[in-house]
Amino acid sequence: MAIAQSKLTAQGQISVPAEVRRKLGLAPGSVIEWHEADGEFIVRRAGLVTSEDLHKAAFPDGPPARRTLEEIEAGIADYIKTRHARR
């Protein structure tokens, strides 16, 4: 169910309904972003980043391979040796 509706003007402008402005915290001069995902358009206040956005940016090919505790500890030990090796 739609929260609200807007009508497009001849110049391609729309008005953001008051209820949507309140929910997004928009005021005069606020910037909104338009995103396309899976055939749908998403409108949000500029500058807002979701955890899903961060996850997609960090892992564009999907989640990393799972590691055992031993593999993680070995990787940390290797990093420390390399980082703190005498030169």
C-alpha positions as CSV (number, residue, x, y, z in Angstrom):
1,M,0.0,0.0,0.0
2,A,1.3,3.4,-1.0
3,I,2.1,5.9,1.8
4,A,1.3,8.9,-0.5
5,Q,1.1,9.9,-4.1
6,S,2.7,12.7,-6.1
7,K,1.8,14.2,-9.4
8,L,4.4,15.0,-12.1
9,T,4.3,18.5,-13.5
10,A,4.9,19.4,-17.2
11,Q,8.5,20.4,-16.2
12,G,9.1,16.9,-14.7
13,Q,8.9,18.1,-11.0
14,I,7.1,16.4,-8.2
15,S,6.1,17.5,-4.7
16,V,7.2,15.3,-1.8
17,P,4.1,14.7,0.4
18,A,4.3,16.1,4.0
19,E,4.2,12.7,5.6
20,V,7.1,11.5,3.5
21,R,9.1,14.7,4.3
22,R,8.5,14.1,8.0
23,K,9.6,10.4,7.9
24,L,12.7,11.2,5.9
25,G,13.5,14.3,7.9
26,L,13.5,16.5,4.8
27,A,13.5,20.3,4.9
28,P,14.0,23.0,2.3
29,G,17.3,22.4,0.6
30,S,17.5,18.7,1.5
31,V,18.9,16.4,-1.2
32,I,17.2,13.1,-2.0
33,E,18.7,10.3,-4.0
34,W,17.1,7.9,-6.5
35,H,18.3,4.4,-6.8
36,E,17.2,1.5,-9.1
37,A,17.3,-2.0,-7.7
38,D,15.6,-5.1,-9.1
39,G,13.3,-3.1,-11.3
40,E,12.1,-0.8,-8.5
41,F,13.1,2.8,-7.7
42,I,14.1,3.7,-4.2
43,V,14.1,7.3,-2.9
44,R,16.0,8.2,0.2
45,R,17.6,11.2,1.8
46,A,21.2,11.7,0.5
47,G,23.9,10.7,2.8
48,L,22.1,7.8,4.4
49,V,23.9,4.6,4.1
50,T,22.3,1.3,5.2
51,S,24.2,-1.8,6.5
52,E,23.1,-3.5,3.3
53,D,24.8,-0.8,1.2
54,L,28.0,-1.3,3.2
55,H,27.8,-5.1,2.9
56,K,27.4,-4.9,-0.9
57,A,30.4,-2.4,-1.1
58,A,32.6,-4.6,1.1
59,F,31.7,-7.9,-0.5
60,P,30.5,-7.3,-4.1
61,D,30.9,-11.0,-5.0
62,G,29.0,-12.2,-1.9
63,P,30.1,-13.0,1.6
64,P,33.7,-14.1,2.1
65,A,34.6,-17.8,2.6
66,R,34.2,-19.1,6.1
67,R,37.4,-19.6,8.1
68,T,38.2,-21.8,11.1
69,L,39.5,-20.3,14.3
70,E,42.9,-21.8,13.6
71,E,43.0,-20.2,10.2
72,I,42.1,-16.8,11.7
73,E,44.7,-17.1,14.4
74,A,47.4,-18.1,11.9
75,G,46.5,-15.2,9.7
76,I,46.7,-12.8,12.6
77,A,50.1,-14.2,13.7
78,D,51.4,-13.9,10.1
79,Y,50.3,-10.3,9.9
80,I,51.9,-9.4,13.2
81,K,55.2,-11.0,12.2
82,T,55.2,-9.2,8.9
83,R,54.1,-5.8,10.5
84,H,56.6,-5.9,13.3
85,A,59.5,-7.6,11.6
86,R,62.9,-5.9,12.1
87,R,64.2,-4.3,9.0
